Amino acid sequence: MKFKKILFLSIILFAFFSVIWGYQNSTYRHYKGNDLLFLMNNTAYGYSSIMAYSVYYVFPFLFSLRMFMKKEDVAYITRKKYRSEIFIEKIREIVLFSFLFAFLHMFVNCLWTFCIVTASYSKGHFFLFSILNMLGISLFYVSIGIVFLSIGIKFFQNTALFITAIFIGTWSFLDKTFFNPVWSPLKDLVILPSPCQNAISPETVSSQTIKGR
């Protein structure tokens, strides 16, 4: 049953990420090589941006996570001796699904990037930084899942889902506007774009930086 659920969610998320990847990168078709590689993985906006991680992907993540987690029906609760056992199992589910979510995000990006982009930048290095980026966003979504689980203790799951999404979105907005110079976990979600930026022309970096402000 769990395998079928994982397979179903994997197919749905693969399709979701593929559509988002194609839509976000459709405006960069006139660029080539390293410039295209950077623009498809920049931090200001796009498929692998902080905005995408903290706003665009949060609701799909929470909705999919809710489908992935076991329902707390009477039979499930009575099988557990302690309430803490249920909480620990929920944490395990959050960690597993966060890794799956981040892996599918990385897989889609690498798959379509390698199919389309011809760059002098090493594909091996790009794949390595993609893995490191995946681990970073896995931890980020684990924290979101724990927030969702904690809020769900006091509210219904639907309510907890919306409260969590609004909380993360507000955090992202405040981090980008009022607390931009101050460190926050969101600023560590830029592992992948940094090495790509070093391999492109200064003109492309400056033009896209101006647009992203």
Buried (B, 14 or more C-beta within 10 A) or exposed (E): EEEEEBEEBBEBBBEBBBEBBEEBBEEBEEBEBBBBBBBBBBBBBBBBBBBBBBBBBBBBBBEBBBEBBEEEEEEEEEEBEEEEEBBEBBBEBBBBBBBBBBBBBBBBBBBBBEEBBEBEBEBEEBEEBBBEBBBBBBBBBBEBBBBBBEBBEEEEBEEBBBBBBEBBBEBBBEBBEEEEEEEBEBEEBBBBBEBBBEBBEEEBBEEBEEEEE
